[in-house]
Amino acid sequence: MRTALYLSLAVSLGGPGAIRSARADDQAPEPIRQRRATAAEIFAGPFRSPRLFAMPVADVVGAYQLSLSGDASLLQEPGILTAAGVAAIGFGDVAQIEYRHTSAVGIGDIEAPIPAVGVQLQAPFRERPWVPAVAIAFRLGVPRRETIADQPVDESVTDLYLVTRLRLRGPLTGVTLHTGARVSSAKIVRPGLDAAGTAKRVMVLPTFGLDLAASDSARAIAEVGLAPQFRFDPAVDAAPQVDYGLLGRVGVRWAALPAVVLDASIGYQLEVARGQPADGLESFVQWDIRLGGEVFVPWGAIACRLTGGFCESRE
């Protein structure tokens, strides 16, 4: 048995705008939806991201908006590309429909996100000092196939996720705390076998994030949380297993434009076998390089400008 500690340092390039919008109050107006609006006005925001790096947050994408984000790891293991992403469309400033890669650790002990589709609802309360925002989400896992020693297995994770966000005040203004808990049903199946080839486990997985507004255009972010970890060695065990893994990430995000955030990350994965001494750093450190970003599409404002549909009632 091994516990994986994955730490990643993310560094992104860009300029002001999107970070300032992300720090705005929940009641900030959405992008202008009027026929006379210019492109600069439409893409000026504000925009709210549905995630830190991997961790979801209590904010949902604004109404008439779409968020597309993701990152990819090129060197987590030679010849292997892992990727993660989120596509979310907002409804009424209190809900979003999403496709997301939820955090998990695959058989090869690398971060192997599992696809899921779901809905997230944010409590429709006006933000008040020292009162956290709250959201709840349900995500239905889509099976992901992984092969070990020519033996295929299907992995899936279905989550019920509760997450909160608290913006601190006074001398700690600019610091935002994010906490959450996943109730996950993780399942790994060897196709073609009976119940002996299946492992299923219901897990409670806490998660924590810290968001520091270092300036109007930069945010320092740290996040850590438990995630399902799939295990299978066909040379030893006939049945796969589901265990716990620990994932963490720290880094910085900057904005290129109000509607575009670019990420580039460098990190490593630390693995220590339980009950066995480590043979040196080289035996349990894997380096990781990540590239990614987030794009906000104010589709309602664009449709209004081009067709006259989805416009605000007031002109």
C-alpha positions, 0 to 999 in steps of 0.5 A: 500500500502506498500513499501519494502526495502530489504537490504542484507549483503552477506559474501562469502568464497574463495581465490584469482583468480576470483576477479583479473580476474574480474578486468582485462581489457575488452580486456584480453585474454580468457582461452587458447584454445589449445590441449597442454593446461593444466587444470590449464591453462584452468581454470585460466581465466580470467572470467567476471561475468554478475552480481553484486549480483542481478543487471546485469552489462555491461560486458558479458560472454567471448566467448566460456564460460558459467556462472552458478550462483545463490543463495537461501533464506531459512528463508525469511519466515518460510517454504518458499524457494526462489531462484534466478540465472543466466545461460549465454553463451557468443558469440564473447565477445560482446553478451550473451544468458541467462536465468535469474531470474529478480528482483521482489517482490511477493504477500507475500512481499518477494523477488520473482524473475521472470524467463526470457530468453533473449539476452544482447549485449555489445557495442564493443568499446575499454575501455578508461579512464572515458568512460563507457561501455554500454550494452543493453538487452531484457528479455522475462518474463516466467510466475511464479505462486503464490497462495494466499488464495487458489487463483492462480495468474500468474506473469511475467515481460518482460524487456528492460534493459540499463546498464553502467559500469564506472571504476574510475581512480586516487585516486579512482582506484578500484571503479567501478560504475554501473547504469542502467534503466529497462523498464519493462512490469509487468503483473499479471493474475488470470487464468480463468477470463476476463480482470477484473482479470488482471493487467498490468503496464509499469514501468521505474525502475532505478538501481545503483551499486557500486563495490569496489576492497578491495583487489586482492581477495575481492570485496565490493558491494552495489546495490539498485533499483526499481522493480515491486511489485505484490499485491493481496488480494482476501478478499478485491480486485477482481483484482490484482495490480502492484506497485513499490518495492525497493530492495537493497543489500550490501556485499562482494564476495571472490573467492575459485578458479579462476572459482568458487565464493562462496556466503553466505548472511544474510539480512532483509526486511523492510516493512512500510505500507503507511499512517499507523504507524509502531507497532515496528520493530518486525512488519516490519522486516523479516530476510533472509539467503542466500547461493549461488555462481558462476561457470565459465565453459570454455567449448571451451577450454575444448572441444579443449583439449578433441576433438580438436574442437573449438581450436584457429587457432594458436598453 
